[in-house]
């Protein structure tokens, strides 16, 4: 468990499945919750419990974001591709309430993700994705230093329309040109 001034970040457990299912809202699609075919889906509680179950010799991927009263405010993840020689990870921060992206909860969560990715795991960059309907999330990512790598036009059909999917990257500041 990591305790910040405003945030508690802990490893997600199977018992968190019911709360995590609240993120799968057909009226609020999120790029991070699309299936591998880039389609919205609604998993069962058992499928989410299985996703959150601990695995032998595999570091935790999903984390719970709580406020200091212990109320779950969202989830974050740091996924690494197969083969650590790629030196990058995929990050996501999913808050139940979009207003929390403008709060210290989200800022402290991103600071922890940066420390874990760039300090502990020595990644060169973090990538993430956002649908064009995730305007507050995208704005928060840009404010956190992510840069757009481009937009895939009309790749997700949800809410009765096609949506764009933007890829955003945060580079390890220690690897910036001119940094010794």
PLY file of the C-alpha trace (Angstrom):
ply
format ascii 1.0
element vertex 180
property float x
property float y
property float z
element edge 179
property int vertex1
property int vertex2
end_header
0.00 0.00 0.00
1.28 3.46 -0.94
-0.04 6.35 1.11
0.15 9.89 -0.20
-1.03 13.16 1.26
-4.48 12.66 -0.30
-4.39 9.20 -1.81
-4.02 5.56 -0.90
-2.94 3.28 -3.76
-3.16 -0.45 -3.17
-3.07 -3.58 -5.29
-6.51 -4.46 -6.67
-7.93 -7.73 -5.37
-10.72 -10.00 -6.60
-13.03 -8.47 -3.97
-12.76 -5.15 -5.87
-14.56 -6.63 -8.90
-18.05 -5.30 -8.10
-16.76 -1.76 -7.67
-14.58 -1.98 -10.78
-17.62 -3.04 -12.81
-19.04 0.46 -12.20
-16.47 1.72 -14.71
-18.07 -0.32 -17.50
-20.87 2.11 -18.33
-22.38 1.99 -21.84
-23.19 5.71 -21.57
-19.56 6.53 -20.78
-17.22 4.46 -22.98
-13.54 4.45 -22.08
-10.78 3.43 -24.41
-8.96 1.52 -21.67
-12.00 -0.73 -21.19
-12.48 -1.80 -24.80
-11.75 -5.41 -25.67
-8.81 -6.40 -27.85
-10.95 -5.81 -30.96
-11.53 -2.20 -29.83
-15.18 -2.88 -29.08
-17.10 -2.04 -25.90
-17.97 -5.03 -23.76
-19.46 -5.66 -20.35
-17.68 -8.37 -18.38
-19.33 -10.41 -15.65
-18.25 -10.06 -12.01
-16.50 -13.44 -12.30
-14.50 -12.26 -15.34
-13.33 -9.17 -13.48
-12.49 -11.22 -10.36
-10.35 -13.48 -12.57
-8.62 -10.44 -14.07
-7.78 -9.15 -10.58
-6.67 -12.51 -9.16
-2.99 -12.71 -8.18
-0.71 -14.66 -10.47
2.47 -16.53 -9.57
5.64 -14.61 -10.45
3.67 -11.81 -12.13
3.77 -8.32 -10.62
0.48 -6.60 -9.91
-0.99 -4.68 -12.84
-4.18 -3.11 -11.47
-4.30 -0.79 -8.49
-7.12 0.81 -6.50
-7.14 4.56 -5.90
-8.75 5.45 -2.55
-9.15 8.71 -0.71
-7.90 8.93 2.88
-11.30 7.77 4.18
-10.85 4.51 2.26
-13.49 5.29 -0.39
-12.59 3.85 -3.80
-12.34 6.73 -6.27
-10.89 4.87 -9.25
-8.30 2.48 -10.62
-4.96 2.71 -12.32
-2.81 0.23 -14.16
0.68 -0.15 -15.46
0.87 -2.92 -18.03
4.09 -4.07 -19.58
4.27 -5.74 -22.98
5.76 -9.18 -23.36
9.52 -8.89 -23.44
10.82 -6.24 -21.10
13.39 -5.26 -23.72
10.71 -2.98 -25.15
11.30 -0.56 -22.25
7.82 0.95 -22.25
4.59 0.43 -20.41
0.95 1.19 -20.94
-0.68 3.31 -18.27
-4.25 4.16 -17.44
-6.03 6.09 -14.73
-9.78 5.57 -14.52
-11.64 7.72 -12.02
-15.29 7.04 -11.18
-15.98 10.79 -11.26
-14.35 12.91 -13.99
-14.02 15.80 -11.51
-11.35 13.74 -9.70
-8.99 14.29 -12.65
-8.68 17.87 -11.39
-7.98 16.75 -7.82
-4.84 15.78 -5.89
-6.01 12.14 -6.11
-5.22 11.98 -9.82
-2.04 14.04 -9.54
-0.63 11.81 -6.79
-1.62 8.71 -8.75
0.26 9.93 -11.82
3.31 10.80 -9.69
3.29 7.23 -8.35
2.89 5.74 -11.85
5.81 7.86 -13.09
8.02 6.77 -10.20
7.14 3.13 -10.73
7.57 3.22 -14.52
10.60 5.49 -14.87
12.36 4.90 -11.56
11.66 1.31 -10.52
11.11 -0.29 -13.93
13.36 2.07 -15.92
10.94 2.47 -18.81
11.68 4.96 -21.53
8.06 5.92 -22.06
4.46 5.34 -21.06
1.66 5.16 -23.59
-2.08 5.47 -23.14
-5.17 5.91 -25.28
-8.29 8.06 -25.13
-11.51 8.18 -27.12
-12.62 11.55 -28.45
-15.50 11.44 -25.93
-12.99 11.28 -23.03
-12.31 15.02 -23.16
-11.56 15.60 -19.45
-9.28 12.56 -19.28
-7.40 13.66 -22.40
-6.99 17.23 -21.08
-5.66 15.84 -17.80
-3.18 13.60 -19.62
-1.87 16.59 -21.62
-1.55 18.59 -18.39
0.47 15.68 -16.94
2.96 15.91 -19.80
1.60 13.34 -22.27
1.97 14.24 -25.95
-0.25 13.14 -28.80
1.23 10.55 -31.12
-1.71 10.70 -33.47
-5.34 9.84 -33.86
-6.93 6.80 -35.45
-10.09 8.13 -37.08
-13.43 6.42 -36.58
-12.11 3.13 -35.16
-14.66 2.54 -32.38
-18.40 2.40 -32.89
-20.28 3.17 -29.68
-23.13 5.38 -28.53
-24.54 5.32 -32.05
-21.52 6.92 -33.68
-17.93 6.32 -34.71
-15.28 7.61 -32.32
-11.63 8.47 -32.78
-8.91 6.90 -30.63
-5.87 9.00 -29.75
-2.53 7.56 -28.63
-0.62 9.66 -26.12
2.94 9.20 -24.85
4.79 10.38 -21.76
8.56 10.20 -22.15
10.97 9.56 -19.31
12.26 13.05 -18.45
15.69 11.65 -17.50
16.17 10.61 -21.12
15.39 14.02 -22.60
17.96 15.49 -24.94
20.55 17.44 -23.01
19.91 15.73 -19.67
23.03 14.16 -18.24
0 1
1 2
2 3
3 4
4 5
5 6
6 7
7 8
8 9
9 10
10 11
11 12
12 13
13 14
14 15
15 16
16 17
17 18
18 19
19 20
20 21
21 22
22 23
23 24
24 25
25 26
26 27
27 28
28 29
29 30
30 31
31 32
32 33
33 34
34 35
35 36
36 37
37 38
38 39
39 40
40 41
41 42
42 43
43 44
44 45
45 46
46 47
47 48
48 49
49 50
50 51
51 52
52 53
53 54
54 55
55 56
56 57
57 58
58 59
59 60
60 61
61 62
62 63
63 64
64 65
65 66
66 67
67 68
68 69
69 70
70 71
71 72
72 73
73 74
74 75
75 76
76 77
77 78
78 79
79 80
80 81
81 82
82 83
83 84
84 85
85 86
86 87
87 88
88 89
89 90
90 91
91 92
92 93
93 94
94 95
95 96
96 97
97 98
98 99
99 100
100 101
101 102
102 103
103 104
104 105
105 106
106 107
107 108
108 109
109 110
110 111
111 112
112 113
113 114
114 115
115 116
116 117
117 118
118 119
119 120
120 121
121 122
122 123
123 124
124 125
125 126
126 127
127 128
128 129
129 130
130 131
131 132
132 133
133 134
134 135
135 136
136 137
137 138
138 139
139 140
140 141
141 142
142 143
143 144
144 145
145 146
146 147
147 148
148 149
149 150
150 151
151 152
152 153
153 154
154 155
155 156
156 157
157 158
158 159
159 160
160 161
161 162
162 163
163 164
164 165
165 166
166 167
167 168
168 169
169 170
170 171
171 172
172 173
173 174
174 175
175 176
176 177
177 178
178 179
